[in-house]
Amino acid sequence: MSEELRQTGKPESVDTADRASSAQVDHAANRDGWQVPHEKKPDWKKEVWEWVKIIVSAALIAFVLNTFIIANSEVPSGSMENTIMTGDRVIGSRLTYRFDDPERGDIAIFRFPDNEKIFYVKRIIGLPGETVDIVDGKVYIDGAETPLEEPYLREPMIPEQPMHFEVPEDCYFMMGDNRNYSSDARRWKNTYVKREKIIAKVLFRYFPKPGKIE
């Protein structure tokens, strides 16, 4: 065999050997259960379904929270200043009054007695069965000699003609902290708030300045 034939034939035999070796590797890979990974096509239906489940779950959680656990409200006026400022949004606990009765001094979210489609936020002053007298800008409960201590008031009340209220059983008497500029039970046509119309106890404000409310 000439030198030329030996030189041209050698690469050909090597290429054949490489192909055989590659086939053996592929066969071994299939036999051992592994193979070169390939790109999968995205499953859009599955991805859309996952998003639907997330959205539905979030909506269900929000519904349960707002119906049974919390209540949120915006205070559009200055009747509760400086405890709650105009435009503040507040969060109340619905659970509080499911297990306990409202107490004097609580700030509550309730249905306005003169229009129950509207929610009001005021402080509870008179409890069921009590009398409330307002004399010389002071509040007296059940004919007490000393007035009710009200450190939350924005300013002293401007004296008016004496007022006397008798709170019915299962009802409450509500007033604002900004007493001189509050449209509260003193001015309403339907003076008292029924127990069943009190929605939640206000706990804190979350906008625009978060903070606990007392």
Disulfide bonds with the S-S distance in Angstrom:
none
